[in-house]
């Protein structure tokens, strides 16, 4: 039986995969076990990261958030409403 999810606080200034992106403000991630993997989910965007440990999962999540922001910025003129909302969230959440 998998454990209940826990909420992990991610602090402002946390680097994402060695940079250049970092968190511009505090946020949270839901951490849960799925089989042998640890999954970290950002509740506002539904982006997630997977790893064998909590650290690996959070690192993967942070890299995924930065990559998603870059994709959204490139497609800025053609975004669906949900993607526009995610772009607004990530623009406030991430900085170089």
Secondary structure, DSSP 8 states (H G I E B T S, - for coil): -----EEEEE-TT-BSTTSS-EESS-EEEEEEEETTEEEEE-TTT--EEEESSHHHHHHHHHHHHHHHHHHHHHTGGG--HHHHHHHHHHHHHEE-
